[in-house]
Amino acid sequence: MRFVTWLLTTAAGVAVATWLFNGISFSGPSSGQEEFNHKAVPLLVVALILGIVSNFVRPVVTFLSIPFIIVTLGLFLLVINALMLMLTAWIAGGVGVGFHVEGFWVALLGSIVITLVNWGTASVLKDDH
C-alpha cells in the first residue's frame, strides 16, 4: 500500500509540474477526457522512472557532490534534483514515453514543485502506524 501511495503522490507532483510549466510536457492530446486517457499510464510510468532514478542514481551523485553541497550550503541539492528530472525525461524518451523537459531552469522549477507536492500529499496521507 505504501508503494501505491508513493507512486500516486509522485505522479501528482509530476502532473502539477506539467500543468504549471510549459517546458514540462507529455506528448499527445492537450485537453478533455482524451488527454486523461492518453496520459494516465505515461504519468505513472514517469513517476516510477523518477522514483528509480531518485533511489539509485541520486544517492551516488549526491555522494560524489558532497564538496559542492558543502560549499553551496546545500543549494547544490536543487541542481541534483533538476538533473534527476532531466535524466528521467531522457530515460522516458528512450522507452517511448512522451515526457519532455525543456532546459535546466524548467527542470529546476519542476523539481521544486514535485518535491513540494510530494511533501504536501505525503503529510496529508501520513500513516500513523
C-alpha positions as a LaTeX table, in Angstrom:
\begin{tabular}{lrrr}
\hline
Residue & $x$ (\AA) & $y$ (\AA) & $z$ (\AA) \\
\hline
Met1 & 0.00 & 0.00 & 0.00 \\
Arg2 & 2.88 & 2.34 & 0.78 \\
Phe3 & 4.25 & 1.87 & $-2.76$ \\
Val4 & 0.90 & 2.78 & $-4.34$ \\
Thr5 & 0.65 & 5.89 & $-2.18$ \\
Trp6 & 4.18 & 6.90 & $-3.09$ \\
Leu7 & 3.56 & 6.28 & $-6.80$ \\
Leu8 & 0.35 & 8.33 & $-6.79$ \\
Thr9 & 1.90 & 11.24 & $-4.86$ \\
Thr10 & 4.87 & 11.33 & $-7.24$ \\
Ala11 & 2.52 & 11.17 & $-10.23$ \\
Ala12 & 0.52 & 14.05 & $-8.70$ \\
Gly13 & 3.73 & 16.07 & $-8.36$ \\
Val14 & 4.68 & 15.43 & $-11.98$ \\
Ala15 & 1.13 & 16.32 & $-13.09$ \\
Val16 & 1.21 & 19.62 & $-11.21$ \\
Ala17 & 4.64 & 20.48 & $-12.62$ \\
Thr18 & 3.37 & 19.66 & $-16.11$ \\
Trp19 & 0.34 & 21.86 & $-15.56$ \\
Leu20 & 2.39 & 24.79 & $-14.22$ \\
Phe21 & 5.29 & 24.88 & $-16.69$ \\
Asn22 & 5.12 & 24.86 & $-20.48$ \\
Gly23 & 8.60 & 23.33 & $-20.66$ \\
Ile24 & 7.47 & 20.12 & $-18.94$ \\
Ser25 & 5.04 & 18.17 & $-21.06$ \\
Phe26 & 3.65 & 14.90 & $-22.29$ \\
Ser27 & 3.06 & 14.33 & $-25.97$ \\
Gly28 & $-0.49$ & 13.74 & $-27.12$ \\
Pro29 & $-3.87$ & 15.45 & $-26.69$ \\
Ser30 & $-3.93$ & 18.55 & $-24.54$ \\
Ser31 & $-7.48$ & 18.71 & $-23.19$ \\
Gly32 & $-10.54$ & 16.76 & $-22.15$ \\
Gln33 & $-11.14$ & 13.11 & $-21.42$ \\
Glu34 & $-8.95$ & 12.08 & $-24.34$ \\
Glu35 & $-5.97$ & 13.77 & $-22.67$ \\
Phe36 & $-6.59$ & 11.87 & $-19.44$ \\
Asn37 & $-6.98$ & 8.55 & $-21.26$ \\
His38 & $-3.78$ & 9.12 & $-23.23$ \\
Lys39 & $-1.60$ & 10.41 & $-20.37$ \\
Ala40 & $-2.64$ & 8.50 & $-17.24$ \\
Val41 & $-0.41$ & 5.49 & $-17.81$ \\
Pro42 & 2.59 & 7.53 & $-19.05$ \\
Leu43 & 2.25 & 9.72 & $-15.95$ \\
Leu44 & 2.52 & 6.65 & $-13.71$ \\
Val45 & 5.46 & 5.34 & $-15.76$ \\
Val46 & 7.28 & 8.67 & $-15.41$ \\
Ala47 & 6.62 & 8.63 & $-11.66$ \\
Leu48 & 8.08 & 5.13 & $-11.48$ \\
Ile49 & 11.15 & 6.12 & $-13.52$ \\
Leu50 & 11.64 & 9.20 & $-11.33$ \\
Gly51 & 11.45 & 7.02 & $-8.24$ \\
Ile52 & 14.01 & 4.57 & $-9.59$ \\
Val53 & 16.35 & 7.41 & $-10.58$ \\
Ser54 & 15.88 & 9.07 & $-7.18$ \\
Asn55 & 16.60 & 5.87 & $-5.29$ \\
Phe56 & 19.56 & 4.57 & $-7.27$ \\
Val57 & 21.27 & 7.38 & $-9.19$ \\
Arg58 & 20.65 & 10.37 & $-6.90$ \\
Pro59 & 22.49 & 8.92 & $-3.84$ \\
Val60 & 25.61 & 8.27 & $-5.93$ \\
Val61 & 25.53 & 11.74 & $-7.47$ \\
Thr62 & 24.89 & 13.29 & $-4.06$ \\
Phe63 & 27.82 & 11.44 & $-2.52$ \\
Leu64 & 30.15 & 12.49 & $-5.31$ \\
Ser65 & 28.94 & 16.09 & $-4.97$ \\
Ile66 & 29.49 & 16.47 & $-1.22$ \\
Pro67 & 32.15 & 19.21 & $-1.65$ \\
Phe68 & 29.79 & 21.27 & $-3.85$ \\
Ile69 & 26.91 & 20.70 & $-1.44$ \\
Ile70 & 29.01 & 21.93 & 1.48 \\
Val71 & 30.35 & 24.98 & $-0.38$ \\
Thr72 & 26.86 & 25.99 & $-1.54$ \\
Leu73 & 25.31 & 25.29 & 1.85 \\
Gly74 & 23.06 & 22.63 & 0.36 \\
Leu75 & 21.76 & 24.59 & $-2.63$ \\
Phe76 & 23.56 & 22.21 & $-4.99$ \\
Leu77 & 20.95 & 19.62 & $-3.99$ \\
Leu78 & 18.45 & 21.64 & $-6.05$ \\
Val79 & 20.75 & 21.24 & $-9.05$ \\
Ile80 & 20.94 & 17.49 & $-8.43$ \\
Asn81 & 17.12 & 17.27 & $-8.27$ \\
Ala82 & 16.83 & 19.16 & $-11.56$ \\
Leu83 & 19.36 & 16.84 & $-13.19$ \\
Met84 & 17.42 & 13.82 & $-11.93$ \\
Leu85 & 14.25 & 15.19 & $-13.55$ \\
Met86 & 16.13 & 15.75 & $-16.80$ \\
Leu87 & 17.53 & 12.21 & $-16.61$ \\
Thr88 & 14.01 & 10.91 & $-16.03$ \\
Ala89 & 12.82 & 12.69 & $-19.17$ \\
Trp90 & 15.73 & 11.26 & $-21.15$ \\
Ile91 & 15.01 & 7.71 & $-19.95$ \\
Ala92 & 11.29 & 8.16 & $-20.58$ \\
Gly93 & 12.05 & 9.26 & $-24.12$ \\
Gly94 & 14.26 & 6.20 & $-24.56$ \\
Val95 & 11.49 & 3.80 & $-23.58$ \\
Gly96 & 8.88 & 5.54 & $-25.70$ \\
Val97 & 7.02 & 7.54 & $-23.05$ \\
Gly98 & 6.35 & 11.00 & $-24.43$ \\
Phe99 & 7.65 & 13.02 & $-21.47$ \\
His100 & 9.73 & 16.12 & $-22.17$ \\
Val101 & 11.64 & 18.60 & $-20.01$ \\
Glu102 & 12.97 & 21.56 & $-21.96$ \\
Gly103 & 16.02 & 23.01 & $-20.25$ \\
Phe104 & 17.68 & 23.19 & $-16.90$ \\
Trp105 & 15.71 & 26.08 & $-15.39$ \\
Val106 & 12.38 & 24.47 & $-16.13$ \\
Ala107 & 13.71 & 21.23 & $-14.64$ \\
Leu108 & 14.83 & 23.12 & $-11.53$ \\
Leu109 & 11.41 & 24.72 & $-11.03$ \\
Gly110 & 9.66 & 21.44 & $-11.85$ \\
Ser111 & 11.74 & 19.50 & $-9.35$ \\
Ile112 & 10.89 & 22.03 & $-6.65$ \\
Val113 & 7.18 & 21.72 & $-7.43$ \\
Ile114 & 7.34 & 17.91 & $-7.49$ \\
Thr115 & 9.13 & 17.91 & $-4.13$ \\
Leu116 & 6.59 & 20.28 & $-2.58$ \\
Val117 & 3.60 & 18.32 & $-3.88$ \\
Asn118 & 5.15 & 15.03 & $-2.68$ \\
Trp119 & 5.81 & 16.55 & 0.73 \\
Gly120 & 2.32 & 18.06 & 0.98 \\
Thr121 & 0.42 & 14.96 & $-0.11$ \\
Ala122 & 2.60 & 12.68 & 2.00 \\
Ser123 & 1.94 & 14.80 & 5.07 \\
Val124 & $-1.81$ & 14.73 & 4.43 \\
Leu125 & $-1.82$ & 10.98 & 3.77 \\
Lys126 & 0.63 & 10.21 & 6.60 \\
Asp127 & 0.22 & 6.73 & 8.03 \\
Asp128 & 0.13 & 6.84 & 11.83 \\
His129 & 1.28 & 3.24 & 12.27 \\
\hline
\end{tabular}
